[in-house]
Amino acid sequence: MVQQLQFLSIEEELLYPDSDGKPLADNTTQLRLIFTIKGGLDALFKDRDDVFVAADLLWYPVQLTQAEILADKKPKKQAPDVMVVFGRPKGDRGSYMQWKEDNIAPQVAFEILSPGNKKKDMDTKFKFYQEHGIEEYYLYNPKKNRLQGWLRKGNKLEEISQMENWRSPLLGVKFSTREGDLVLFHPDGERFVEFVEAIEQRDRALAEKDRERLEKELEKQRADNAENERDRERQQKEQIQSELQKLQEKLQKLNIDLDSLS
């Protein structure tokens, strides 16, 4: 089941805008990692209709009360670089309004640090994720090749002591920074890849299938040629035997013994 785009009233659009005015990424490294993580998770959960994956989508955890609206209070919001929600259908959304999603909070959030991120901003994000139900939070600093992770214990997110080869309890994916970059692995051990690399893998797989098909066709042709050769030899042998039989019959009519001619 795919959820349809939710159309908002003018009032809702003003209260809960779809954009925070910030770019998706500040540099190519950040953008590459966001797309790779998001694409890998989409592939991982492609057969599950109850898992929603999004990148740079505003998440509004709490609806404003009428009093807050009258007081011109701004709604709480964050836009994780990548977030995963178990229990909600796939589909297009302008934002993730939690009260319209059976009040199910995203469970996993990823952030890729960029030069424009300040410590104060990241502390604010951490407190937001801790307060509003994130179960697993992962923060990667490409410049330092440093990966941090936090796991919910009660009402708090507690830091994971060892992130190398850490396996996410909810996602089942494994993390590594051993190659000097953030790499995620599917539960079967296959690594998350960029789109271009995925296309190259597909092309190699198609080329391998074509090679196997041509080899099978060549083997069949060889087998057919061998069978045709056996048929030809059998026909020649039968023809010779038939001619000998006819010759023997003629000699017998002439009272000539074929053995006496040898």
C-alpha positions in Angstrom: 0.0 0.0 0.0 1.4 3.4 -1.0 0.2 6.4 0.9 -1.0 9.3 -1.3 0.2 12.9 -0.9 -1.5 14.7 1.9 -3.0 18.0 0.8 -2.9 20.7 3.5 -5.2 23.6 4.1 -3.8 27.1 3.6 -3.6 27.5 7.4 -1.6 24.2 7.8 0.8 25.2 5.0 1.5 28.5 6.8 1.9 26.8 10.2 3.8 23.8 9.0 5.8 24.7 5.9 7.4 22.0 3.8 10.7 23.8 3.6 13.0 25.2 6.2 14.9 27.3 3.6 18.1 25.3 4.1 19.9 23.4 1.3 19.8 19.6 1.3 23.6 19.5 1.6 26.5 21.9 1.8 29.0 19.9 -0.2 29.3 16.9 -2.5 30.5 14.6 0.2 27.5 15.2 2.4 25.1 14.9 -0.6 26.8 11.6 -1.8 26.5 10.0 1.7 22.9 11.1 2.1 21.9 9.6 -1.3 23.9 6.4 -0.7 22.3 5.8 2.8 18.8 6.7 1.6 19.1 4.6 -1.5 20.5 1.7 0.4 17.7 1.8 2.9 15.1 2.1 0.1 16.6 -1.1 -1.4 16.7 -2.9 1.9 13.1 -2.3 2.7 11.7 -2.3 -0.9 9.5 -5.3 -0.2 8.0 -3.8 3.0 5.1 -1.5 2.7 5.2 -0.5 6.3 8.6 1.2 6.3 9.0 4.8 5.2 12.4 6.2 4.4 13.0 9.9 3.7 15.9 12.4 3.3 15.8 16.0 4.4 12.1 15.9 5.2 10.8 18.1 7.9 9.4 16.2 10.9 6.8 18.0 13.1 6.4 15.8 16.2 3.6 17.9 17.9 0.7 19.8 16.6 0.3 23.3 17.9 -2.6 24.0 20.2 -5.0 26.9 19.5 -3.4 28.9 22.3 0.1 28.4 20.9 -1.2 29.5 17.4 -2.7 32.6 18.9 0.6 33.3 20.7 2.4 33.0 17.4 4.5 30.1 18.7 6.5 28.2 16.1 6.1 24.4 15.9 9.0 22.1 16.9 10.7 20.6 13.8 13.8 18.9 12.5 14.8 17.6 9.1 17.1 14.6 9.6 19.5 14.0 6.7 17.9 10.5 6.6 15.2 9.1 8.7 13.4 5.7 8.9 9.9 5.1 10.2 8.7 1.6 10.9 4.9 1.2 10.9 4.0 3.9 8.3 3.4 3.3 4.6 5.6 4.4 1.8 4.4 7.4 -0.2 5.0 11.1 -1.0 4.8 13.7 1.8 5.5 17.4 2.0 6.5 16.9 5.6 6.1 14.3 8.4 3.3 15.5 10.7 3.4 12.9 13.4 -0.2 13.4 14.6 -1.3 12.5 11.0 0.9 9.4 11.1 -0.9 7.5 13.9 1.5 9.5 16.2 4.4 7.2 15.2 7.7 8.9 15.6 10.6 8.1 13.3 12.8 5.5 15.0 16.2 6.0 13.2 17.9 9.3 12.2 21.2 9.9 10.3 23.1 13.2 10.2 26.1 13.9 8.0 28.1 16.7 9.5 29.0 19.6 7.3 31.3 22.7 7.8 28.1 24.8 8.3 26.9 22.8 11.3 27.6 24.4 14.6 28.0 22.5 17.9 25.0 24.4 19.3 22.8 23.3 16.3 23.9 19.6 16.7 23.2 19.8 20.4 19.7 21.1 19.7 19.2 18.2 17.2 20.4 15.6 19.7 18.0 17.0 22.4 15.1 17.0 19.9 15.8 13.3 18.9 16.1 12.3 22.5 12.9 14.1 23.5 10.8 12.9 20.6 11.4 9.2 20.4 14.3 8.4 18.1 15.6 4.9 19.0 18.8 5.0 17.1 20.8 8.1 16.1 23.9 8.1 13.9 26.2 11.1 13.3 29.1 11.0 10.9 31.8 13.6 10.5 33.4 13.1 7.0 36.3 15.5 7.7 37.5 13.5 10.7 36.1 10.2 9.4 34.4 9.8 12.8 31.1 7.9 13.4 29.1 8.2 16.5 25.9 6.4 17.5 23.4 6.5 20.2 20.8 3.9 21.3 17.8 4.6 23.4 17.8 3.4 26.9 14.5 4.4 28.6 14.1 8.2 28.1 17.7 8.8 27.0 19.9 8.2 24.1 23.1 6.6 25.3 26.3 6.6 23.2 27.5 3.4 21.6 31.0 2.7 22.8 32.3 0.9 19.7 30.9 1.8 16.3 33.3 -0.2 14.0 31.3 -3.2 12.8 28.3 -2.1 14.9 25.0 -3.6 13.7 21.9 -1.6 14.0 19.2 -3.5 16.0 16.4 -2.0 14.0 17.9 -1.8 10.5 20.1 -4.9 10.6 22.8 -3.0 8.7 26.5 -2.9 9.8 28.7 0.2 9.9 32.4 0.7 9.1 34.8 3.6 8.6 37.8 1.4 8.1 38.1 2.5 4.4 38.4 6.2 5.4 34.7 6.8 4.6 31.4 5.8 6.0 30.3 2.4 4.6 27.1 0.6 5.4 26.5 -3.1 4.8 23.2 -4.9 4.2 22.4 -7.8 6.5 23.6 -10.2 3.8 27.0 -8.4 3.8 26.5 -6.5 0.6 27.7 -2.9 0.9 25.5 0.2 0.2 26.7 1.7 -3.1 26.2 4.9 -5.0 23.7 5.0 -7.9 26.4 4.9 -10.6 28.0 1.9 -8.9 24.6 0.2 -8.7 24.1 0.8 -12.4 27.6 -0.6 -13.1 26.8 -3.7 -11.0 23.6 -4.1 -13.0 25.4 -3.8 -16.3 28.0 -6.4 -15.2 25.2 -8.8 -14.1 23.5 -8.3 -17.5 26.7 -8.9 -19.3 27.4 -12.0 -17.3 23.9 -13.3 -18.1 24.6 -12.7 -21.8 27.9 -14.5 -21.6 26.3 -17.5 -19.9 23.5 -17.5 -22.5 26.0 -17.4 -25.4 28.0 -20.2 -23.9 24.9 -22.3 -23.5 23.9 -21.6 -27.1 27.4 -22.5 -28.3 27.4 -25.7 -26.3 24.1 -26.6 -27.7 25.3 -25.9 -31.2 28.4 -28.1 -30.6 26.1 -30.9 -29.3 23.8 -30.5 -32.3 26.8 -30.6 -34.7 28.1 -33.8 -33.0 24.7 -35.4 -33.2 24.4 -34.4 -36.9 27.9 -35.9 -37.5 26.8 -39.1 -35.9 23.7 -39.2 -38.0 25.7 -38.6 -41.2 28.1 -41.4 -40.3 25.2 -43.7 -39.5 23.5 -42.9 -42.8 26.8 -43.5 -44.7 27.2 -46.9 -43.0 23.6 -47.9 -43.6 24.0 -46.9 -47.3 27.2 -48.9 -47.7 25.5 -51.9 -46.0 22.5 -51.5 -48.3 24.7 -51.4 -51.4 26.7 -54.5 -50.3 23.4 -56.3 -49.6 22.2 -55.5 -53.1 25.5 -56.6 -54.7 25.4 -59.9 -52.8 21.9 -60.5 -54.0 22.9 -59.9 -57.6 25.9 -62.2 -57.3 23.7 -64.9 -55.8 21.4 -64.7 -58.8 24.5 -65.2 -61.0 25.5 -68.2 -58.9 28.7 -66.4 -57.9 30.0 -66.9 -54.4 31.2 -63.5 -53.0 33.8 -65.3 -50.9 35.3 -67.0 -53.9 36.2 -63.6 -55.4 38.5 -62.7 -52.5 
